[in-house]
Amino acid sequence: MPPSSKRSWSRNLFYDHPVRDDASHFYGAQSAGKVKVYCIRCFETGMAELQRRDNDEVVAGTRQVARTRDELELFSMFYCSILPS
């Protein structure tokens, strides 16, 4: 859902949940049009934790290479419980 000019300034503190075909990016009824959001601070904290874990795994030899920021964002938004839904 594209950002709306009707959103308040506080809406700048959140990322929209990525749009998916199955409408799981909506909060409640799809007809209400309310999308799920991530607190930007929480999201960044979660990303830092995932990056730290990846680096620890590389050092321990359980992962060959750390994932890129883009890979971690995709993983975290769809599969990871480290971020609020």
HTML snippet that shows the backbone in 3Dmol.js (N, CA, C, O; Angstrom):
<script src="https://3Dmol.org/build/3Dmol-min.js"></script>
<div id="view" style="width:600px;height:400px;position:relative"></div>
<script>
const pdb = `
ATOM      1  N   MET A   1       0.847  -1.168   0.000  1.00  0.00           N
ATOM      2  CA  MET A   1       0.000   0.000   0.000  1.00  0.00           C
ATOM      3  C   MET A   1       0.893   1.233   0.000  1.00  0.00           C
ATOM      4  O   MET A   1       1.734   1.374   0.888  1.00  0.00           O
ATOM      5  N   PRO A   2       0.738   2.111  -0.953  1.00  0.00           N
ATOM      6  CA  PRO A   2       1.595   3.289  -1.012  1.00  0.00           C
ATOM      7  C   PRO A   2       1.292   4.237   0.141  1.00  0.00           C
ATOM      8  O   PRO A   2       0.157   4.322   0.609  1.00  0.00           O
ATOM      9  N   PRO A   3       2.323   4.950   0.594  1.00  0.00           N
ATOM     10  CA  PRO A   3       2.097   5.884   1.691  1.00  0.00           C
ATOM     11  C   PRO A   3       1.023   6.906   1.330  1.00  0.00           C
ATOM     12  O   PRO A   3       0.952   7.366   0.190  1.00  0.00           O
ATOM     13  N   SER A   4       0.211   7.248   2.281  1.00  0.00           N
ATOM     14  CA  SER A   4      -0.866   8.197   2.059  1.00  0.00           C
ATOM     15  C   SER A   4      -0.477   9.561   2.606  1.00  0.00           C
ATOM     16  O   SER A   4       0.219   9.660   3.617  1.00  0.00           O
ATOM     17  N   SER A   5      -0.930  10.609   1.931  1.00  0.00           N
ATOM     18  CA  SER A   5      -0.644  11.952   2.406  1.00  0.00           C
ATOM     19  C   SER A   5      -1.490  12.276   3.633  1.00  0.00           C
ATOM     20  O   SER A   5      -1.259  13.295   4.285  1.00  0.00           O
ATOM     21  N   LYS A   6      -2.466  11.428   3.958  1.00  0.00           N
ATOM     22  CA  LYS A   6      -3.330  11.640   5.115  1.00  0.00           C
ATOM     23  C   LYS A   6      -2.733  11.089   6.405  1.00  0.00           C
ATOM     24  O   LYS A   6      -3.328  11.257   7.469  1.00  0.00           O
ATOM     25  N   ARG A   7      -1.598  10.451   6.343  1.00  0.00           N
ATOM     26  CA  ARG A   7      -0.992   9.869   7.531  1.00  0.00           C
ATOM     27  C   ARG A   7      -0.394  10.947   8.421  1.00  0.00           C
ATOM     28  O   ARG A   7       0.117  11.959   7.941  1.00  0.00           O
ATOM     29  N   SER A   8      -0.468  10.715   9.709  1.00  0.00           N
ATOM     30  CA  SER A   8       0.087  11.688  10.655  1.00  0.00           C
ATOM     31  C   SER A   8       1.606  11.562  10.718  1.00  0.00           C
ATOM     32  O   SER A   8       2.186  10.610  10.195  1.00  0.00           O
ATOM     33  N   TRP A   9       2.229  12.522  11.356  1.00  0.00           N
ATOM     34  CA  TRP A   9       3.690  12.522  11.478  1.00  0.00           C
ATOM     35  C   TRP A   9       4.185  11.279  12.206  1.00  0.00           C
ATOM     36  O   TRP A   9       5.283  10.800  11.924  1.00  0.00           O
ATOM     37  N   SER A  10       3.391  10.746  13.142  1.00  0.00           N
ATOM     38  CA  SER A  10       3.833   9.571  13.898  1.00  0.00           C
ATOM     39  C   SER A  10       3.956   8.335  13.013  1.00  0.00           C
ATOM     40  O   SER A  10       4.662   7.387  13.356  1.00  0.00           O
ATOM     41  N   ARG A  11       3.268   8.349  11.875  1.00  0.00           N
ATOM     42  CA  ARG A  11       3.330   7.214  10.949  1.00  0.00           C
ATOM     43  C   ARG A  11       4.733   7.069  10.353  1.00  0.00           C
ATOM     44  O   ARG A  11       5.082   6.006   9.840  1.00  0.00           O
ATOM     45  N   ASN A  12       5.527   8.124  10.418  1.00  0.00           N
ATOM     46  CA  ASN A  12       6.907   8.071   9.929  1.00  0.00           C
ATOM     47  C   ASN A  12       7.801   7.215  10.808  1.00  0.00           C
ATOM     48  O   ASN A  12       8.950   6.958  10.446  1.00  0.00           O
ATOM     49  N   LEU A  13       7.304   6.769  11.952  1.00  0.00           N
ATOM     50  CA  LEU A  13       8.077   5.936  12.869  1.00  0.00           C
ATOM     51  C   LEU A  13       7.921   4.448  12.569  1.00  0.00           C
ATOM     52  O   LEU A  13       8.462   3.611  13.292  1.00  0.00           O
ATOM     53  N   PHE A  14       7.189   4.112  11.513  1.00  0.00           N
ATOM     54  CA  PHE A  14       6.885   2.719  11.199  1.00  0.00           C
ATOM     55  C   PHE A  14       7.143   2.392   9.740  1.00  0.00           C
ATOM     56  O   PHE A  14       7.011   3.239   8.856  1.00  0.00           O
ATOM     57  N   TYR A  15       7.521   1.114   9.508  1.00  0.00           N
ATOM     58  CA  TYR A  15       7.615   0.557   8.155  1.00  0.00           C
ATOM     59  C   TYR A  15       6.338  -0.225   7.897  1.00  0.00           C
ATOM     60  O   TYR A  15       5.828  -0.889   8.800  1.00  0.00           O
ATOM     61  N   ASP A  16       5.814  -0.158   6.681  1.00  0.00           N
ATOM     62  CA  ASP A  16       4.696  -1.019   6.310  1.00  0.00           C
ATOM     63  C   ASP A  16       5.179  -2.446   6.148  1.00  0.00           C
ATOM     64  O   ASP A  16       6.297  -2.690   5.695  1.00  0.00           O
ATOM     65  N   HIS A  17       4.328  -3.380   6.521  1.00  0.00           N
ATOM     66  CA  HIS A  17       4.585  -4.794   6.273  1.00  0.00           C
ATOM     67  C   HIS A  17       4.616  -4.975   4.763  1.00  0.00           C
ATOM     68  O   HIS A  17       3.840  -4.327   4.060  1.00  0.00           O
ATOM     69  N   PRO A  18       5.487  -5.833   4.240  1.00  0.00           N
ATOM     70  CA  PRO A  18       5.537  -6.013   2.788  1.00  0.00           C
ATOM     71  C   PRO A  18       4.218  -6.583   2.252  1.00  0.00           C
ATOM     72  O   PRO A  18       3.584  -7.421   2.894  1.00  0.00           O
ATOM     73  N   VAL A  19       3.824  -6.119   1.083  1.00  0.00           N
ATOM     74  CA  VAL A  19       2.580  -6.573   0.456  1.00  0.00           C
ATOM     75  C   VAL A  19       2.754  -8.010  -0.015  1.00  0.00           C
ATOM     76  O   VAL A  19       3.758  -8.360  -0.636  1.00  0.00           O
ATOM     77  N   ARG A  20       1.756  -8.834   0.292  1.00  0.00           N
ATOM     78  CA  ARG A  20       1.775 -10.236  -0.121  1.00  0.00           C
ATOM     79  C   ARG A  20       0.465 -10.581  -0.811  1.00  0.00           C
ATOM     80  O   ARG A  20      -0.558  -9.936  -0.582  1.00  0.00           O
ATOM     81  N   ASP A  21       0.504 -11.592  -1.648  1.00  0.00           N
ATOM     82  CA  ASP A  21      -0.685 -12.007  -2.393  1.00  0.00           C
ATOM     83  C   ASP A  21      -1.795 -12.544  -1.491  1.00  0.00           C
ATOM     84  O   ASP A  21      -2.972 -12.440  -1.834  1.00  0.00           O
ATOM     85  N   ASP A  22      -1.431 -13.119  -0.339  1.00  0.00           N
ATOM     86  CA  ASP A  22      -2.427 -13.763   0.517  1.00  0.00           C
ATOM     87  C   ASP A  22      -3.068 -12.804   1.530  1.00  0.00           C
ATOM     88  O   ASP A  22      -3.781 -13.247   2.430  1.00  0.00           O
ATOM     89  N   ALA A  23      -2.824 -11.524   1.392  1.00  0.00           N
ATOM     90  CA  ALA A  23      -3.418 -10.489   2.255  1.00  0.00           C
ATOM     91  C   ALA A  23      -2.973 -10.593   3.710  1.00  0.00           C
ATOM     92  O   ALA A  23      -3.612 -10.004   4.582  1.00  0.00           O
ATOM     93  N   SER A  24      -1.897 -11.323   4.000  1.00  0.00           N
ATOM     94  CA  SER A  24      -1.421 -11.433   5.380  1.00  0.00           C
ATOM     95  C   SER A  24      -0.772 -10.145   5.860  1.00  0.00           C
ATOM     96  O   SER A  24      -0.413 -10.028   7.031  1.00  0.00           O
ATOM     97  N   HIS A  25      -0.618  -9.173   4.958  1.00  0.00           N
ATOM     98  CA  HIS A  25      -0.031  -7.900   5.364  1.00  0.00           C
ATOM     99  C   HIS A  25      -1.081  -6.945   5.930  1.00  0.00           C
ATOM    100  O   HIS A  25      -0.756  -5.825   6.323  1.00  0.00           O
ATOM    101  N   PHE A  26      -2.343  -7.388   5.972  1.00  0.00           N
ATOM    102  CA  PHE A  26      -3.392  -6.573   6.562  1.00  0.00           C
ATOM    103  C   PHE A  26      -3.606  -6.935   8.023  1.00  0.00           C
ATOM    104  O   PHE A  26      -3.453  -8.091   8.418  1.00  0.00           O
ATOM    105  N   TYR A  27      -3.958  -5.945   8.811  1.00  0.00           N
ATOM    106  CA  TYR A  27      -4.311  -6.150  10.203  1.00  0.00           C
ATOM    107  C   TYR A  27      -5.826  -6.220  10.270  1.00  0.00           C
ATOM    108  O   TYR A  27      -6.512  -5.241   9.975  1.00  0.00           O
ATOM    109  N   GLY A  28      -6.343  -7.365  10.653  1.00  0.00           N
ATOM    110  CA  GLY A  28      -7.794  -7.539  10.668  1.00  0.00           C
ATOM    111  C   GLY A  28      -8.336  -7.772   9.269  1.00  0.00           C
ATOM    112  O   GLY A  28      -7.671  -8.364   8.419  1.00  0.00           O
ATOM    113  N   ALA A  29      -9.544  -7.300   9.047  1.00  0.00           N
ATOM    114  CA  ALA A  29     -10.209  -7.516   7.759  1.00  0.00           C
ATOM    115  C   ALA A  29      -9.517  -6.723   6.658  1.00  0.00           C
ATOM    116  O   ALA A  29      -9.179  -5.553   6.837  1.00  0.00           O
ATOM    117  N   GLN A  30      -9.315  -7.369   5.532  1.00  0.00           N
ATOM    118  CA  GLN A  30      -8.669  -6.718   4.399  1.00  0.00           C
ATOM    119  C   GLN A  30      -9.475  -5.503   3.944  1.00  0.00           C
ATOM    120  O   GLN A  30      -8.903  -4.507   3.501  1.00  0.00           O
ATOM    121  N   SER A  31     -10.782  -5.584   4.052  1.00  0.00           N
ATOM    122  CA  SER A  31     -11.635  -4.477   3.604  1.00  0.00           C
ATOM    123  C   SER A  31     -11.423  -3.208   4.428  1.00  0.00           C
ATOM    124  O   SER A  31     -11.719  -2.110   3.956  1.00  0.00           O
ATOM    125  N   ALA A  32     -10.914  -3.346   5.654  1.00  0.00           N
ATOM    126  CA  ALA A  32     -10.641  -2.175   6.495  1.00  0.00           C
ATOM    127  C   ALA A  32      -9.430  -1.400   5.976  1.00  0.00           C
ATOM    128  O   ALA A  32      -9.295  -0.205   6.237  1.00  0.00           O
ATOM    129  N   GLY A  33      -8.548  -2.087   5.239  1.00  0.00           N
ATOM    130  CA  GLY A  33      -7.391  -1.425   4.638  1.00  0.00           C
ATOM    131  C   GLY A  33      -6.267  -1.087   5.599  1.00  0.00           C
ATOM    132  O   GLY A  33      -5.366  -0.325   5.249  1.00  0.00           O
ATOM    133  N   LYS A  34      -6.303  -1.638   6.800  1.00  0.00           N
ATOM    134  CA  LYS A  34      -5.235  -1.366   7.769  1.00  0.00           C
ATOM    135  C   LYS A  34      -4.105  -2.371   7.576  1.00  0.00           C
ATOM    136  O   LYS A  34      -4.302  -3.577   7.726  1.00  0.00           O
ATOM    137  N   VAL A  35      -2.922  -1.865   7.244  1.00  0.00           N
ATOM    138  CA  VAL A  35      -1.789  -2.762   7.027  1.00  0.00           C
ATOM    139  C   VAL A  35      -1.015  -2.952   8.323  1.00  0.00           C
ATOM    140  O   VAL A  35      -1.003  -2.075   9.186  1.00  0.00           O
ATOM    141  N   LYS A  36      -0.370  -4.108   8.449  1.00  0.00           N
ATOM    142  CA  LYS A  36       0.517  -4.347   9.580  1.00  0.00           C
ATOM    143  C   LYS A  36       1.736  -3.450   9.413  1.00  0.00           C
ATOM    144  O   LYS A  36       2.124  -3.115   8.294  1.00  0.00           O
ATOM    145  N   VAL A  37       2.319  -3.074  10.511  1.00  0.00           N
ATOM    146  CA  VAL A  37       3.491  -2.207  10.476  1.00  0.00           C
ATOM    147  C   VAL A  37       4.559  -2.732  11.427  1.00  0.00           C
ATOM    148  O   VAL A  37       4.275  -3.510  12.338  1.00  0.00           O
ATOM    149  N   TYR A  38       5.800  -2.291  11.196  1.00  0.00           N
ATOM    150  CA  TYR A  38       6.918  -2.582  12.083  1.00  0.00           C
ATOM    151  C   TYR A  38       7.439  -1.262  12.630  1.00  0.00           C
ATOM    152  O   TYR A  38       7.638  -0.308  11.878  1.00  0.00           O
ATOM    153  N   CYS A  39       7.656  -1.207  13.914  1.00  0.00           N
ATOM    154  CA  CYS A  39       8.312  -0.055  14.517  1.00  0.00           C
ATOM    155  C   CYS A  39       9.732   0.001  13.939  1.00  0.00           C
ATOM    156  O   CYS A  39      10.452  -0.998  13.968  1.00  0.00           O
ATOM    157  N   ILE A  40      10.130   1.150  13.420  1.00  0.00           N
ATOM    158  CA  ILE A  40      11.444   1.266  12.785  1.00  0.00           C
ATOM    159  C   ILE A  40      12.564   0.951  13.771  1.00  0.00           C
ATOM    160  O   ILE A  40      13.519   0.259  13.420  1.00  0.00           O
ATOM    161  N   ARG A  41      12.457   1.449  14.995  1.00  0.00           N
ATOM    162  CA  ARG A  41      13.504   1.178  15.997  1.00  0.00           C
ATOM    163  C   ARG A  41      13.599  -0.310  16.322  1.00  0.00           C
ATOM    164  O   ARG A  41      14.693  -0.866  16.417  1.00  0.00           O
ATOM    165  N   CYS A  42      12.441  -0.946  16.489  1.00  0.00           N
ATOM    166  CA  CYS A  42      12.421  -2.386  16.776  1.00  0.00           C
ATOM    167  C   CYS A  42      12.986  -3.180  15.606  1.00  0.00           C
ATOM    168  O   CYS A  42      13.738  -4.135  15.800  1.00  0.00           O
ATOM    169  N   PHE A  43      12.621  -2.782  14.396  1.00  0.00           N
ATOM    170  CA  PHE A  43      13.100  -3.457  13.198  1.00  0.00           C
ATOM    171  C   PHE A  43      14.623  -3.370  13.116  1.00  0.00           C
ATOM    172  O   PHE A  43      15.293  -4.370  12.858  1.00  0.00           O
ATOM    173  N   GLU A  44      15.166  -2.172  13.335  1.00  0.00           N
ATOM    174  CA  GLU A  44      16.619  -1.981  13.257  1.00  0.00           C
ATOM    175  C   GLU A  44      17.342  -2.760  14.354  1.00  0.00           C
ATOM    176  O   GLU A  44      18.424  -3.300  14.122  1.00  0.00           O
ATOM    177  N   THR A  45      16.750  -2.818  15.544  1.00  0.00           N
ATOM    178  CA  THR A  45      17.337  -3.609  16.631  1.00  0.00           C
ATOM    179  C   THR A  45      17.349  -5.092  16.258  1.00  0.00           C
ATOM    180  O   THR A  45      18.337  -5.792  16.483  1.00  0.00           O
ATOM    181  N   GLY A  46      16.243  -5.558  15.689  1.00  0.00           N
ATOM    182  CA  GLY A  46      16.167  -6.949  15.249  1.00  0.00           C
ATOM    183  C   GLY A  46      17.164  -7.257  14.145  1.00  0.00           C
ATOM    184  O   GLY A  46      17.772  -8.328  14.133  1.00  0.00           O
ATOM    185  N   MET A  47      17.333  -6.321  13.217  1.00  0.00           N
ATOM    186  CA  MET A  47      18.308  -6.509  12.135  1.00  0.00           C
ATOM    187  C   MET A  47      19.725  -6.592  12.689  1.00  0.00           C
ATOM    188  O   MET A  47      20.515  -7.426  12.248  1.00  0.00           O
ATOM    189  N   ALA A  48      20.051  -5.738  13.647  1.00  0.00           N
ATOM    190  CA  ALA A  48      21.381  -5.766  14.255  1.00  0.00           C
ATOM    191  C   ALA A  48      21.630  -7.099  14.956  1.00  0.00           C
ATOM    192  O   ALA A  48      22.736  -7.637  14.906  1.00  0.00           O
ATOM    193  N   GLU A  49      20.601  -7.626  15.607  1.00  0.00           N
ATOM    194  CA  GLU A  49      20.722  -8.923  16.280  1.00  0.00           C
ATOM    195  C   GLU A  49      20.937 -10.049  15.266  1.00  0.00           C
ATOM    196  O   GLU A  49      21.767 -10.929  15.492  1.00  0.00           O
ATOM    197  N   LEU A  50      20.209 -10.031  14.168  1.00  0.00           N
ATOM    198  CA  LEU A  50      20.402 -11.054  13.133  1.00  0.00           C
ATOM    199  C   LEU A  50      21.807 -10.973  12.530  1.00  0.00           C
ATOM    200  O   LEU A  50      22.436 -12.000  12.280  1.00  0.00           O
ATOM    201  N   GLN A  51      22.296  -9.751  12.296  1.00  0.00           N
ATOM    202  CA  GLN A  51      23.647  -9.582  11.751  1.00  0.00           C
ATOM    203  C   GLN A  51      24.692 -10.091  12.741  1.00  0.00           C
ATOM    204  O   GLN A  51      25.673 -10.724  12.349  1.00  0.00           O
ATOM    205  N   ARG A  52      24.473  -9.808  14.036  1.00  0.00           N
ATOM    206  CA  ARG A  52      25.408 -10.285  15.057  1.00  0.00           C
ATOM    207  C   ARG A  52      25.420 -11.815  15.088  1.00  0.00           C
ATOM    208  O   ARG A  52      26.485 -12.428  15.158  1.00  0.00           O
ATOM    209  N   ARG A  53      24.232 -12.428  15.038  1.00  0.00           N
ATOM    210  CA  ARG A  53      24.152 -13.893  15.039  1.00  0.00           C
ATOM    211  C   ARG A  53      24.859 -14.487  13.818  1.00  0.00           C
ATOM    212  O   ARG A  53      25.595 -15.466  13.936  1.00  0.00           O
ATOM    213  N   ASP A  54      24.633 -13.891  12.654  1.00  0.00           N
ATOM    214  CA  ASP A  54      25.302 -14.378  11.447  1.00  0.00           C
ATOM    215  C   ASP A  54      26.818 -14.301  11.593  1.00  0.00           C
ATOM    216  O   ASP A  54      27.527 -15.252  11.260  1.00  0.00           O
ATOM    217  N   ASN A  55      27.311 -13.179  12.086  1.00  0.00           N
ATOM    218  CA  ASN A  55      28.764 -13.023  12.270  1.00  0.00           C
ATOM    219  C   ASN A  55      29.311 -14.032  13.269  1.00  0.00           C
ATOM    220  O   ASN A  55      30.391 -14.585  13.063  1.00  0.00           O
ATOM    221  N   ASP A  56      28.576 -14.277  14.348  1.00  0.00           N
ATOM    222  CA  ASP A  56      28.994 -15.281  15.335  1.00  0.00           C
ATOM    223  C   ASP A  56      29.049 -16.671  14.705  1.00  0.00           C
ATOM    224  O   ASP A  56      29.960 -17.450  14.983  1.00  0.00           O
ATOM    225  N   GLU A  57      28.063 -16.976  13.853  1.00  0.00           N
ATOM    226  CA  GLU A  57      28.036 -18.275  13.187  1.00  0.00           C
ATOM    227  C   GLU A  57      29.182 -18.422  12.197  1.00  0.00           C
ATOM    228  O   GLU A  57      29.723 -19.517  12.045  1.00  0.00           O
ATOM    229  N   VAL A  58      29.563 -17.346  11.525  1.00  0.00           N
ATOM    230  CA  VAL A  58      30.705 -17.385  10.601  1.00  0.00           C
ATOM    231  C   VAL A  58      31.974 -17.667  11.395  1.00  0.00           C
ATOM    232  O   VAL A  58      32.787 -18.497  10.987  1.00  0.00           O
ATOM    233  N   VAL A  59      32.151 -16.990  12.514  1.00  0.00           N
ATOM    234  CA  VAL A  59      33.333 -17.197  13.355  1.00  0.00           C
ATOM    235  C   VAL A  59      33.369 -18.622  13.900  1.00  0.00           C
ATOM    236  O   VAL A  59      34.434 -19.236  13.967  1.00  0.00           O
ATOM    237  N   ALA A  60      32.200 -19.153  14.291  1.00  0.00           N
ATOM    238  CA  ALA A  60      32.124 -20.509  14.838  1.00  0.00           C
ATOM    239  C   ALA A  60      32.239 -21.585  13.754  1.00  0.00           C
ATOM    240  O   ALA A  60      32.425 -22.762  14.064  1.00  0.00           O
ATOM    241  N   GLY A  61      32.130 -21.185  12.497  1.00  0.00           N
ATOM    242  CA  GLY A  61      32.241 -22.136  11.403  1.00  0.00           C
ATOM    243  C   GLY A  61      30.951 -22.848  11.049  1.00  0.00           C
ATOM    244  O   GLY A  61      30.971 -23.801  10.271  1.00  0.00           O
ATOM    245  N   THR A  62      29.821 -22.405  11.605  1.00  0.00           N
ATOM    246  CA  THR A  62      28.538 -23.038  11.279  1.00  0.00           C
ATOM    247  C   THR A  62      27.839 -22.361  10.103  1.00  0.00           C
ATOM    248  O   THR A  62      26.827 -22.859   9.611  1.00  0.00           O
ATOM    249  N   ARG A  63      28.368 -21.244   9.658  1.00  0.00           N
ATOM    250  CA  ARG A  63      27.843 -20.541   8.478  1.00  0.00           C
ATOM    251  C   ARG A  63      29.051 -20.099   7.667  1.00  0.00           C
ATOM    252  O   ARG A  63      30.025 -19.590   8.222  1.00  0.00           O
ATOM    253  N   GLN A  64      28.990 -20.289   6.361  1.00  0.00           N
ATOM    254  CA  GLN A  64      30.138 -19.941   5.528  1.00  0.00           C
ATOM    255  C   GLN A  64      30.290 -18.446   5.344  1.00  0.00           C
ATOM    256  O   GLN A  64      31.398 -17.911   5.387  1.00  0.00           O
ATOM    257  N   VAL A  65      29.171 -17.779   5.139  1.00  0.00           N
ATOM    258  CA  VAL A  65      29.226 -16.345   4.863  1.00  0.00           C
ATOM    259  C   VAL A  65      28.003 -15.679   5.487  1.00  0.00           C
ATOM    260  O   VAL A  65      26.917 -16.258   5.501  1.00  0.00           O
ATOM    261  N   ALA A  66      28.175 -14.474   5.999  1.00  0.00           N
ATOM    262  CA  ALA A  66      27.062 -13.740   6.592  1.00  0.00           C
ATOM    263  C   ALA A  66      26.122 -13.256   5.487  1.00  0.00           C
ATOM    264  O   ALA A  66      26.559 -12.902   4.392  1.00  0.00           O
ATOM    265  N   ARG A  67      24.828 -13.247   5.794  1.00  0.00           N
ATOM    266  CA  ARG A  67      23.840 -12.784   4.819  1.00  0.00           C
ATOM    267  C   ARG A  67      23.922 -11.264   4.659  1.00  0.00           C
ATOM    268  O   ARG A  67      24.334 -10.549   5.573  1.00  0.00           O
ATOM    269  N   THR A  68      23.527 -10.794   3.491  1.00  0.00           N
ATOM    270  CA  THR A  68      23.507  -9.353   3.222  1.00  0.00           C
ATOM    271  C   THR A  68      22.317  -8.726   3.937  1.00  0.00           C
ATOM    272  O   THR A  68      21.416  -9.430   4.394  1.00  0.00           O
ATOM    273  N   ARG A  69      22.318  -7.427   4.028  1.00  0.00           N
ATOM    274  CA  ARG A  69      21.208  -6.698   4.659  1.00  0.00           C
ATOM    275  C   ARG A  69      19.892  -7.016   3.943  1.00  0.00           C
ATOM    276  O   ARG A  69      18.874  -7.246   4.597  1.00  0.00           O
ATOM    277  N   ASP A  70      19.906  -7.033   2.618  1.00  0.00           N
ATOM    278  CA  ASP A  70      18.687  -7.340   1.855  1.00  0.00           C
ATOM    279  C   ASP A  70      18.171  -8.745   2.162  1.00  0.00           C
ATOM    280  O   ASP A  70      16.968  -8.947   2.327  1.00  0.00           O
ATOM    281  N   GLU A  71      19.076  -9.704   2.237  1.00  0.00           N
ATOM    282  CA  GLU A  71      18.679 -11.082   2.546  1.00  0.00           C
ATOM    283  C   GLU A  71      18.081 -11.163   3.949  1.00  0.00           C
ATOM    284  O   GLU A  71      17.083 -11.851   4.161  1.00  0.00           O
ATOM    285  N   LEU A  72      18.683 -10.470   4.896  1.00  0.00           N
ATOM    286  CA  LEU A  72      18.173 -10.486   6.261  1.00  0.00           C
ATOM    287  C   LEU A  72      16.809  -9.812   6.369  1.00  0.00           C
ATOM    288  O   LEU A  72      15.946 -10.277   7.113  1.00  0.00           O
ATOM    289  N   GLU A  73      16.610  -8.729   5.639  1.00  0.00           N
ATOM    290  CA  GLU A  73      15.313  -8.051   5.668  1.00  0.00           C
ATOM    291  C   GLU A  73      14.218  -8.958   5.121  1.00  0.00           C
ATOM    292  O   GLU A  73      13.140  -9.059   5.706  1.00  0.00           O
ATOM    293  N   LEU A  74      14.492  -9.609   4.010  1.00  0.00           N
ATOM    294  CA  LEU A  74      13.515 -10.517   3.422  1.00  0.00           C
ATOM    295  C   LEU A  74      13.209 -11.657   4.390  1.00  0.00           C
ATOM    296  O   LEU A  74      12.046 -11.987   4.619  1.00  0.00           O
ATOM    297  N   PHE A  75      14.251 -12.255   4.955  1.00  0.00           N
ATOM    298  CA  PHE A  75      14.085 -13.347   5.912  1.00  0.00           C
ATOM    299  C   PHE A  75      13.283 -12.898   7.119  1.00  0.00           C
ATOM    300  O   PHE A  75      12.343 -13.577   7.533  1.00  0.00           O
ATOM    301  N   SER A  76      13.650 -11.759   7.684  1.00  0.00           N
ATOM    302  CA  SER A  76      13.023 -11.316   8.923  1.00  0.00           C
ATOM    303  C   SER A  76      11.556 -10.944   8.740  1.00  0.00           C
ATOM    304  O   SER A  76      10.744 -11.205   9.629  1.00  0.00           O
ATOM    305  N   MET A  77      11.203 -10.348   7.622  1.00  0.00           N
ATOM    306  CA  MET A  77       9.815  -9.932   7.416  1.00  0.00           C
ATOM    307  C   MET A  77       8.873 -11.100   7.174  1.00  0.00           C
ATOM    308  O   MET A  77       7.678 -10.993   7.448  1.00  0.00           O
ATOM    309  N   PHE A  78       9.385 -12.203   6.670  1.00  0.00           N
ATOM    310  CA  PHE A  78       8.504 -13.315   6.341  1.00  0.00           C
ATOM    311  C   PHE A  78       8.639 -14.525   7.258  1.00  0.00           C
ATOM    312  O   PHE A  78       7.688 -15.295   7.400  1.00  0.00           O
ATOM    313  N   TYR A  79       9.799 -14.708   7.881  1.00  0.00           N
ATOM    314  CA  TYR A  79      10.016 -15.967   8.587  1.00  0.00           C
ATOM    315  C   TYR A  79      10.498 -15.851  10.025  1.00  0.00           C
ATOM    316  O   TYR A  79      10.501 -16.848  10.747  1.00  0.00           O
ATOM    317  N   CYS A  80      10.892 -14.705  10.447  1.00  0.00           N
ATOM    318  CA  CYS A  80      11.624 -14.620  11.703  1.00  0.00           C
ATOM    319  C   CYS A  80      10.783 -14.060  12.832  1.00  0.00           C
ATOM    320  O   CYS A  80      10.088 -13.059  12.659  1.00  0.00           O
ATOM    321  N   SER A  81      10.846 -14.701  13.983  1.00  0.00           N
ATOM    322  CA  SER A  81      10.092 -14.239  15.145  1.00  0.00           C
ATOM    323  C   SER A  81      10.827 -13.164  15.926  1.00  0.00           C
ATOM    324  O   SER A  81      10.329 -12.696  16.950  1.00  0.00           O
ATOM    325  N   ILE A  82      12.001 -12.765  15.460  1.00  0.00           N
ATOM    326  CA  ILE A  82      12.748 -11.729  16.171  1.00  0.00           C
ATOM    327  C   ILE A  82      12.059 -10.378  16.021  1.00  0.00           C
ATOM    328  O   ILE A  82      12.269  -9.475  16.831  1.00  0.00           O
ATOM    329  N   LEU A  83      11.240 -10.243  14.987  1.00  0.00           N
ATOM    330  CA  LEU A  83      10.524  -8.995  14.757  1.00  0.00           C
ATOM    331  C   LEU A  83       9.061  -9.164  15.128  1.00  0.00           C
ATOM    332  O   LEU A  83       8.490 -10.240  14.952  1.00  0.00           O
ATOM    333  N   PRO A  84       8.455  -8.103  15.639  1.00  0.00           N
ATOM    334  CA  PRO A  84       7.030  -8.201  15.954  1.00  0.00           C
ATOM    335  C   PRO A  84       6.211  -8.299  14.673  1.00  0.00           C
ATOM    336  O   PRO A  84       6.612  -7.768  13.637  1.00  0.00           O
ATOM    337  N   SER A  85       5.088  -8.964  14.736  1.00  0.00           N
ATOM    338  CA  SER A  85       4.226  -9.077  13.556  1.00  0.00           C
ATOM    339  C   SER A  85       2.993  -8.224  13.699  1.00  0.00           C
ATOM    340  O   SER A  85       2.154  -8.196  12.799  1.00  0.00           O
TER     341      SER A  85
END
`;
const viewer = $3Dmol.createViewer("view");
viewer.addModel(pdb, "pdb");
viewer.setStyle({}, {cartoon: {color: "spectrum"}});
viewer.zoomTo();
viewer.render();
</script>
